[in-house]
């Protein structure tokens, strides 16, 4: 999300810029989005280490905010060329799909 002052955050729910990754006045969006901070946060998300992927991520109800589709995660993983990371993510997804759903 881009704020009026050019600040960029990872989350549309981040009104206080807790997950700020930079500012468009100083850095192009592509550089921020593909930069080392975002790459490390993406990796942490894929690995389920939400505490390492931005201050808001441990408190997020991603179901209401909108989860990244599995196809997009798979595409990113393919670009990373890290079979171990891909295997860990697939194992987490498989485990999550076998867990009982909330309210059932």
N, CA, C and O atoms as a GROMACS GRO file, in nm:
protein
  416
    1UNK      N    1   0.084  -0.116   0.000
    1UNK     CA    2   0.000   0.000   0.000
    1UNK      C    3   0.090   0.123   0.000
    1UNK      O    4   0.191   0.129   0.070
    2UNK      N    5   0.050   0.221  -0.079
    2UNK     CA    6   0.125   0.346  -0.085
    2UNK      C    7   0.045   0.455  -0.014
    2UNK      O    8  -0.072   0.478  -0.045
    3UNK      N    9   0.108   0.520   0.081
    3UNK     CA   10   0.045   0.630   0.154
    3UNK      C   11   0.067   0.761   0.079
    3UNK      O   12   0.151   0.768  -0.011
    4UNK      N   13  -0.006   0.863   0.116
    4UNK     CA   14  -0.002   0.991   0.043
    4UNK      C   15   0.136   1.056   0.043
    4UNK      O   16   0.168   1.133  -0.048
    5UNK      N   17   0.219   1.025   0.142
    5UNK     CA   18   0.353   1.085   0.146
    5UNK      C   19   0.455   1.002   0.069
    5UNK      O   20   0.574   1.037   0.066
    6UNK      N   21   0.410   0.893   0.004
    6UNK     CA   22   0.500   0.808  -0.072
    6UNK      C   23   0.550   0.687   0.004
    6UNK      O   24   0.617   0.601  -0.053
    7UNK      N   25   0.519   0.680   0.133
    7UNK     CA   26   0.561   0.564   0.212
    7UNK      C   27   0.491   0.439   0.162
    7UNK      O   28   0.372   0.441   0.130
    8UNK      N   29   0.566   0.330   0.157
    8UNK     CA   30   0.512   0.202   0.109
    8UNK      C   31   0.515   0.103   0.225
    8UNK      O   32   0.616   0.089   0.294
    9UNK      N   33   0.403   0.035   0.244
    9UNK     CA   34   0.392  -0.068   0.347
    9UNK      C   35   0.344  -0.197   0.282
    9UNK      O   36   0.289  -0.195   0.172
   10UNK      N   37   0.364  -0.306   0.349
   10UNK     CA   38   0.328  -0.437   0.294
   10UNK      C   39   0.182  -0.469   0.306
   10UNK      O   40   0.135  -0.566   0.248
   11UNK      N   41   0.107  -0.390   0.381
   11UNK     CA   42  -0.028  -0.431   0.418
   11UNK      C   43  -0.127  -0.315   0.408
   11UNK      O   44  -0.099  -0.203   0.450
   12UNK      N   45  -0.243  -0.345   0.351
   12UNK     CA   46  -0.347  -0.242   0.340
   12UNK      C   47  -0.407  -0.206   0.475
   12UNK      O   48  -0.476  -0.104   0.487
   13UNK      N   49  -0.382  -0.286   0.577
   13UNK     CA   50  -0.433  -0.258   0.711
   13UNK      C   51  -0.333  -0.181   0.797
   13UNK      O   52  -0.360  -0.154   0.914
   14UNK      N   53  -0.220  -0.147   0.740
   14UNK     CA   54  -0.111  -0.083   0.814
   14UNK      C   55  -0.121   0.069   0.810
   14UNK      O   56  -0.045   0.135   0.739
   15UNK      N   57  -0.214   0.124   0.885
   15UNK     CA   58  -0.236   0.268   0.887
   15UNK      C   59  -0.122   0.345   0.953
   15UNK      O   60  -0.100   0.462   0.922
   16UNK      N   61  -0.049   0.279   1.044
   16UNK     CA   62   0.057   0.348   1.119
   16UNK      C   63   0.197   0.319   1.062
   16UNK      O   64   0.298   0.354   1.123
   17UNK      N   65   0.202   0.256   0.946
   17UNK     CA   66   0.328   0.228   0.876
   17UNK      C   67   0.424   0.142   0.958
   17UNK      O   68   0.545   0.164   0.955
   18UNK      N   69   0.371   0.046   1.032
   18UNK     CA   70   0.456  -0.043   1.111
   18UNK      C   71   0.536  -0.137   1.021
   18UNK      O   72   0.647  -0.178   1.057
   19UNK      N   73   0.482  -0.172   0.905
   19UNK     CA   74   0.551  -0.260   0.811
   19UNK      C   75   0.607  -0.179   0.693
   19UNK      O   76   0.609  -0.227   0.580
   20UNK      N   77   0.651  -0.059   0.720
   20UNK     CA   78   0.703   0.030   0.616
   20UNK      C   79   0.828  -0.030   0.554
   20UNK      O   80   0.919  -0.074   0.624
   21UNK      N   81   0.831  -0.032   0.421
   21UNK     CA   82   0.949  -0.085   0.352
   21UNK      C   83   1.029   0.022   0.280
   21UNK      O   84   1.137  -0.005   0.228
   22UNK      N   85   0.978   0.142   0.277
   22UNK     CA   86   1.050   0.250   0.212
   22UNK      C   87   0.957   0.360   0.167
   22UNK      O   88   0.841   0.366   0.209
   23UNK      N   89   1.010   0.447   0.080
   23UNK     CA   90   0.933   0.561   0.031
   23UNK      C   91   0.961   0.581  -0.117
   23UNK      O   92   1.076   0.575  -0.161
   24UNK      N   93   0.856   0.603  -0.193
   24UNK     CA   94   0.869   0.619  -0.338
   24UNK      C   95   0.941   0.746  -0.378
   24UNK      O   96   0.988   0.758  -0.491
   25UNK      N   97   0.950   0.842  -0.288
   25UNK     CA   98   1.024   0.964  -0.318
   25UNK      C   99   1.173   0.931  -0.332
   25UNK      O  100   1.244   0.992  -0.412
   26UNK      N  101   1.221   0.835  -0.252
   26UNK     CA  102   1.363   0.800  -0.254
   26UNK      C  103   1.394   0.676  -0.339
   26UNK      O  104   1.504   0.665  -0.393
   27UNK      N  105   1.297   0.583  -0.351
   27UNK     CA  106   1.326   0.452  -0.412
   27UNK      C  107   1.211   0.410  -0.502
   27UNK      O  108   1.095   0.422  -0.462
   28UNK      N  109   1.240   0.362  -0.622
   28UNK     CA  110   1.132   0.313  -0.710
   28UNK      C  111   1.060   0.193  -0.648
   28UNK      O  112   1.120   0.113  -0.576
   29UNK      N  113   0.931   0.182  -0.677
   29UNK     CA  114   0.850   0.074  -0.621
   29UNK      C  115   0.909  -0.064  -0.654
   29UNK      O  116   0.914  -0.150  -0.566
   30UNK      N  117   0.953  -0.085  -0.776
   30UNK     CA  118   1.009  -0.216  -0.813
   30UNK      C  119   1.129  -0.251  -0.725
   30UNK      O  120   1.145  -0.366  -0.685
   31UNK      N  121   1.212  -0.152  -0.694
   31UNK     CA  122   1.328  -0.178  -0.609
   31UNK      C  123   1.286  -0.214  -0.468
   31UNK      O  124   1.345  -0.301  -0.405
   32UNK      N  125   1.182  -0.147  -0.417
   32UNK     CA  126   1.133  -0.180  -0.283
   32UNK      C  127   1.069  -0.319  -0.283
   32UNK      O  128   1.097  -0.401  -0.195
   33UNK      N  129   0.985  -0.345  -0.381
   33UNK     CA  130   0.908  -0.469  -0.385
   33UNK      C  131   0.997  -0.591  -0.407
   33UNK      O  132   0.966  -0.700  -0.359
   34UNK      N  133   1.106  -0.573  -0.480
   34UNK     CA  134   1.197  -0.685  -0.508
   34UNK      C  135   1.324  -0.681  -0.423
   34UNK      O  136   1.413  -0.764  -0.440
   35UNK      N  137   1.330  -0.586  -0.332
   35UNK     CA  138   1.450  -0.566  -0.252
   35UNK      C  139   1.470  -0.671  -0.144
   35UNK      O  140   1.384  -0.756  -0.122
   36UNK      N  141   1.584  -0.664  -0.076
   36UNK     CA  142   1.620  -0.764   0.024
   36UNK      C  143   1.523  -0.772   0.142
   36UNK      O  144   1.499  -0.881   0.194
   37UNK      N  145   1.468  -0.660   0.185
   37UNK     CA  146   1.375  -0.663   0.298
   37UNK      C  147   1.250  -0.743   0.260
   37UNK      O  148   1.208  -0.832   0.334
   38UNK      N  149   1.191  -0.712   0.145
   38UNK     CA  150   1.072  -0.787   0.103
   38UNK      C  151   1.103  -0.934   0.077
   38UNK      O  152   1.021  -1.020   0.108
   39UNK      N  153   1.218  -0.962   0.021
   39UNK     CA  154   1.255  -1.102  -0.004
   39UNK      C  155   1.267  -1.178   0.128
   39UNK      O  156   1.221  -1.292   0.138
   40UNK      N  157   1.327  -1.116   0.228
   40UNK     CA  158   1.341  -1.185   0.357
   40UNK      C  159   1.204  -1.202   0.424
   40UNK      O  160   1.179  -1.304   0.487
   41UNK      N  161   1.116  -1.101   0.411
   41UNK     CA  162   0.982  -1.114   0.469
   41UNK      C  163   0.901  -1.221   0.396
   41UNK      O  164   0.827  -1.296   0.459
   42UNK      N  165   0.914  -1.228   0.264
   42UNK     CA  166   0.843  -1.334   0.189
   42UNK      C  167   0.890  -1.471   0.234
   42UNK      O  168   0.810  -1.561   0.258
   43UNK      N  169   1.021  -1.486   0.243
   43UNK     CA  170   1.078  -1.615   0.287
   43UNK      C  171   1.026  -1.651   0.426
   43UNK      O  172   0.988  -1.766   0.451
   44UNK      N  173   1.024  -1.555   0.516
   44UNK     CA  174   0.975  -1.580   0.652
   44UNK      C  175   0.828  -1.622   0.649
   44UNK      O  176   0.788  -1.713   0.722
   45UNK      N  177   0.747  -1.558   0.566
   45UNK     CA  178   0.607  -1.597   0.554
   45UNK      C  179   0.594  -1.740   0.504
   45UNK      O  180   0.518  -1.819   0.560
   46UNK      N  181   0.667  -1.772   0.400
   46UNK     CA  182   0.661  -1.907   0.343
   46UNK      C  183   0.700  -2.011   0.447
   46UNK      O  184   0.645  -2.121   0.450
   47UNK      N  185   0.796  -1.977   0.530
   47UNK     CA  186   0.842  -2.069   0.633
   47UNK      C  187   0.756  -2.066   0.759
   47UNK      O  188   0.779  -2.143   0.852
   48UNK      N  189   0.656  -1.977   0.763
   48UNK     CA  190   0.570  -1.969   0.881
   48UNK      C  191   0.630  -1.893   0.997
   48UNK      O  192   0.582  -1.902   1.109
   49UNK      N  193   0.736  -1.816   0.972
   49UNK     CA  194   0.802  -1.737   1.075
   49UNK      C  195   0.750  -1.593   1.069
   49UNK      O  196   0.823  -1.501   1.033
   50UNK      N  197   0.624  -1.575   1.105
   50UNK     CA  198   0.560  -1.446   1.089
   50UNK      C  199   0.622  -1.338   1.177
   50UNK      O  200   0.616  -1.220   1.143
   51UNK      N  201   0.682  -1.377   1.288
   51UNK     CA  202   0.749  -1.280   1.375
   51UNK      C  203   0.870  -1.218   1.305
   51UNK      O  204   0.915  -1.110   1.345
   52UNK      N  205   0.922  -1.282   1.201
   52UNK     CA  206   1.038  -1.232   1.128
   52UNK      C  207   0.998  -1.163   0.998
   52UNK      O  208   1.083  -1.131   0.915
   53UNK      N  209   0.869  -1.139   0.980
   53UNK     CA  210   0.825  -1.083   0.852
   53UNK      C  211   0.744  -0.955   0.870
   53UNK      O  212   0.644  -0.933   0.803
   54UNK      N  213   0.788  -0.873   0.960
   54UNK     CA  214   0.722  -0.745   0.978
   54UNK      C  215   0.647  -0.738   1.110
   54UNK      O  216   0.590  -0.837   1.154
   55UNK      N  217   0.646  -0.623   1.171
   55UNK     CA  218   0.587  -0.606   1.304
   55UNK      C  219   0.439  -0.642   1.313
   55UNK      O  220   0.393  -0.685   1.419
   56UNK      N  221   0.363  -0.626   1.206
   56UNK     CA  222   0.220  -0.656   1.211
   56UNK      C  223   0.186  -0.802   1.186
   56UNK      O  224   0.077  -0.846   1.221
   57UNK      N  225   0.275  -0.875   1.129
   57UNK     CA  226   0.241  -1.007   1.076
   57UNK      C  227   0.197  -1.109   1.180
   57UNK      O  228   0.116  -1.196   1.150
   58UNK      N  229   0.248  -1.100   1.302
   58UNK     CA  230   0.206  -1.196   1.404
   58UNK      C  231   0.065  -1.168   1.453
   58UNK      O  232   0.000  -1.257   1.509
   59UNK      N  233   0.018  -1.046   1.433
   59UNK     CA  234  -0.116  -1.008   1.478
   59UNK      C  235  -0.220  -1.013   1.366
   59UNK      O  236  -0.337  -0.981   1.388
   60UNK      N  237  -0.178  -1.053   1.247
   60UNK     CA  238  -0.265  -1.045   1.130
   60UNK      C  239  -0.368  -1.157   1.126
   60UNK      O  240  -0.338  -1.272   1.156
   61UNK      N  241  -0.488  -1.121   1.089
   61UNK     CA  242  -0.591  -1.218   1.055
   61UNK      C  243  -0.595  -1.222   0.903
   61UNK      O  244  -0.683  -1.163   0.840
   62UNK      N  245  -0.499  -1.293   0.844
   62UNK     CA  246  -0.481  -1.292   0.700
   62UNK      C  247  -0.605  -1.340   0.625
   62UNK      O  248  -0.622  -1.306   0.508
   63UNK      N  249  -0.690  -1.416   0.689
   63UNK     CA  250  -0.811  -1.461   0.620
   63UNK      C  251  -0.901  -1.344   0.583
   63UNK      O  252  -0.965  -1.344   0.478
   64UNK      N  253  -0.905  -1.243   0.670
   64UNK     CA  254  -0.987  -1.126   0.639
   64UNK      C  255  -0.911  -1.027   0.551
   64UNK      O  256  -0.971  -0.953   0.473
   65UNK      N  257  -0.779  -1.026   0.562
   65UNK     CA  258  -0.699  -0.932   0.484
   65UNK      C  259  -0.677  -0.983   0.342
   65UNK      O  260  -0.653  -0.903   0.251
   66UNK      N  261  -0.685  -1.113   0.322
   66UNK     CA  262  -0.664  -1.170   0.189
   66UNK      C  263  -0.531  -1.241   0.180
   66UNK      O  264  -0.425  -1.178   0.178
   67UNK      N  265  -0.536  -1.371   0.174
   67UNK     CA  266  -0.414  -1.450   0.164
   67UNK      C  267  -0.362  -1.450   0.021
   67UNK      O  268  -0.439  -1.434  -0.074
   68UNK      N  269  -0.233  -1.467   0.006
   68UNK     CA  270  -0.173  -1.479  -0.126
   68UNK      C  271  -0.211  -1.616  -0.183
   68UNK      O  272  -0.194  -1.718  -0.116
   69UNK      N  273  -0.263  -1.620  -0.304
   69UNK     CA  274  -0.301  -1.749  -0.363
   69UNK      C  275  -0.181  -1.844  -0.374
   69UNK      O  276  -0.069  -1.800  -0.400
   70UNK      N  277  -0.207  -1.972  -0.353
   70UNK     CA  278  -0.100  -2.072  -0.359
   70UNK      C  279  -0.023  -2.065  -0.491
   70UNK      O  280   0.099  -2.086  -0.492
   71UNK      N  281  -0.092  -2.037  -0.601
   71UNK     CA  282  -0.024  -2.031  -0.731
   71UNK      C  283   0.082  -1.921  -0.733
   71UNK      O  284   0.189  -1.937  -0.792
   72UNK      N  285   0.052  -1.808  -0.667
   72UNK     CA  286   0.148  -1.698  -0.661
   72UNK      C  287   0.269  -1.735  -0.575
   72UNK      O  288   0.382  -1.701  -0.608
   73UNK      N  289   0.242  -1.805  -0.465
   73UNK     CA  290   0.352  -1.850  -0.379
   73UNK      C  291   0.439  -1.949  -0.456
   73UNK      O  292   0.562  -1.940  -0.451
   74UNK      N  293   0.377  -2.043  -0.526
   74UNK     CA  294   0.453  -2.141  -0.604
   74UNK      C  295   0.539  -2.071  -0.710
   74UNK      O  296   0.653  -2.111  -0.733
   75UNK      N  297   0.485  -1.970  -0.773
   75UNK     CA  298   0.560  -1.895  -0.874
   75UNK      C  299   0.682  -1.827  -0.811
   75UNK      O  300   0.791  -1.830  -0.868
   76UNK      N  301   0.662  -1.764  -0.695
   76UNK     CA  302   0.773  -1.699  -0.627
   76UNK      C  303   0.878  -1.802  -0.585
   76UNK      O  304   0.998  -1.780  -0.601
   77UNK      N  305   0.831  -1.915  -0.532
   77UNK     CA  306   0.923  -2.020  -0.490
   77UNK      C  307   1.006  -2.071  -0.608
   77UNK      O  308   1.126  -2.095  -0.594
   78UNK      N  309   0.943  -2.088  -0.722
   78UNK     CA  310   1.015  -2.134  -0.841
   78UNK      C  311   1.128  -2.037  -0.876
   78UNK      O  312   1.239  -2.079  -0.911
   79UNK      N  313   1.100  -1.908  -0.867
   79UNK     CA  314   1.201  -1.807  -0.897
   79UNK      C  315   1.316  -1.808  -0.796
   79UNK      O  316   1.427  -1.768  -0.829
   80UNK      N  317   1.290  -1.855  -0.674
   80UNK     CA  318   1.394  -1.860  -0.571
   80UNK      C  319   1.491  -1.975  -0.593
   80UNK      O  320   1.604  -1.972  -0.545
   81UNK      N  321   1.445  -2.076  -0.667
   81UNK     CA  322   1.530  -2.192  -0.697
   81UNK      C  323   1.589  -2.252  -0.569
   81UNK      O  324   1.709  -2.277  -0.560
   82UNK      N  325   1.502  -2.275  -0.471
   82UNK     CA  326   1.543  -2.330  -0.342
   82UNK      C  327   1.452  -2.448  -0.309
   82UNK      O  328   1.348  -2.430  -0.245
   83UNK      N  329   1.489  -2.568  -0.353
   83UNK     CA  330   1.402  -2.686  -0.333
   83UNK      C  331   1.366  -2.711  -0.187
   83UNK      O  332   1.256  -2.756  -0.158
   84UNK      N  333   1.458  -2.684  -0.095
   84UNK     CA  334   1.430  -2.708   0.047
   84UNK      C  335   1.321  -2.613   0.096
   84UNK      O  336   1.232  -2.654   0.171
   85UNK      N  337   1.327  -2.487   0.056
   85UNK     CA  338   1.225  -2.390   0.094
   85UNK      C  339   1.090  -2.431   0.035
   85UNK      O  340   0.988  -2.425   0.104
   86UNK      N  341   1.089  -2.473  -0.089
   86UNK     CA  342   0.965  -2.518  -0.153
   86UNK      C  343   0.907  -2.638  -0.079
   86UNK      O  344   0.786  -2.643  -0.055
   87UNK      N  345   0.990  -2.732  -0.042
   87UNK     CA  346   0.944  -2.851   0.030
   87UNK      C  347   0.885  -2.814   0.166
   87UNK      O  348   0.782  -2.869   0.206
   88UNK      N  349   0.950  -2.721   0.237
   88UNK     CA  350   0.898  -2.678   0.368
   88UNK      C  351   0.761  -2.612   0.352
   88UNK      O  352   0.670  -2.637   0.432
   89UNK      N  353   0.746  -2.528   0.250
   89UNK     CA  354   0.619  -2.460   0.229
   89UNK      C  355   0.509  -2.561   0.195
   89UNK      O  356   0.398  -2.554   0.248
   90UNK      N  357   0.539  -2.654   0.107
   90UNK     CA  358   0.439  -2.754   0.069
   90UNK      C  359   0.399  -2.839   0.189
   90UNK      O  360   0.283  -2.876   0.204
   91UNK      N  361   0.495  -2.871   0.274
   91UNK     CA  362   0.463  -2.949   0.394
   91UNK      C  363   0.373  -2.869   0.488
   91UNK      O  364   0.278  -2.924   0.545
   92UNK      N  365   0.401  -2.740   0.505
   92UNK     CA  366   0.316  -2.654   0.589
   92UNK      C  367   0.175  -2.645   0.531
   92UNK      O  368   0.077  -2.652   0.605
   93UNK      N  369   0.164  -2.630   0.400
   93UNK     CA  370   0.032  -2.622   0.335
   93UNK      C  371  -0.045  -2.752   0.353
   93UNK      O  372  -0.164  -2.749   0.383
   94UNK      N  373   0.021  -2.864   0.336
   94UNK     CA  374  -0.045  -2.994   0.352
   94UNK      C  375  -0.094  -3.012   0.495
   94UNK      O  376  -0.205  -3.060   0.518
   95UNK      N  377  -0.011  -2.973   0.591
   95UNK     CA  378  -0.050  -2.984   0.732
   95UNK      C  379  -0.168  -2.892   0.762
   95UNK      O  380  -0.260  -2.931   0.836
   96UNK      N  381  -0.167  -2.772   0.707
   96UNK     CA  382  -0.276  -2.677   0.731
   96UNK      C  383  -0.408  -2.726   0.672
   96UNK      O  384  -0.515  -2.700   0.727
   97UNK      N  385  -0.401  -2.797   0.562
   97UNK     CA  386  -0.523  -2.847   0.498
   97UNK      C  387  -0.584  -2.964   0.573
   97UNK      O  388  -0.701  -2.995   0.552
   98UNK      N  389  -0.507  -3.030   0.659
   98UNK     CA  390  -0.560  -3.142   0.736
   98UNK      C  391  -0.607  -3.100   0.875
   98UNK      O  392  -0.672  -3.178   0.945
   99UNK      N  393  -0.574  -2.976   0.916
   99UNK     CA  394  -0.617  -2.926   1.046
   99UNK      C  395  -0.767  -2.900   1.044
   99UNK      O  396  -0.822  -2.861   0.940
  100UNK      N  397  -0.835  -2.921   1.158
  100UNK     CA  398  -0.979  -2.889   1.163
  100UNK      C  399  -1.002  -2.741   1.141
  100UNK      O  400  -0.924  -2.658   1.187
  101UNK      N  401  -1.108  -2.709   1.072
  101UNK     CA  402  -1.144  -2.569   1.045
  101UNK      C  403  -1.207  -2.507   1.169
  101UNK      O  404  -1.272  -2.576   1.247
  102UNK      N  405  -1.188  -2.376   1.186
  102UNK     CA  406  -1.246  -2.305   1.298
  102UNK      C  407  -1.398  -2.312   1.288
  102UNK      O  408  -1.456  -2.300   1.180
  103UNK      N  409  -1.463  -2.331   1.404
  103UNK     CA  410  -1.608  -2.331   1.408
  103UNK      C  411  -1.672  -2.464   1.369
  103UNK      O  412  -1.794  -2.473   1.357
  104UNK      N  413  -1.590  -2.565   1.349
  104UNK     CA  414  -1.645  -2.696   1.312
  104UNK      C  415  -1.618  -2.797   1.421
  104UNK      O  416  -1.656  -2.913   1.408
   0.00000   0.00000   0.00000
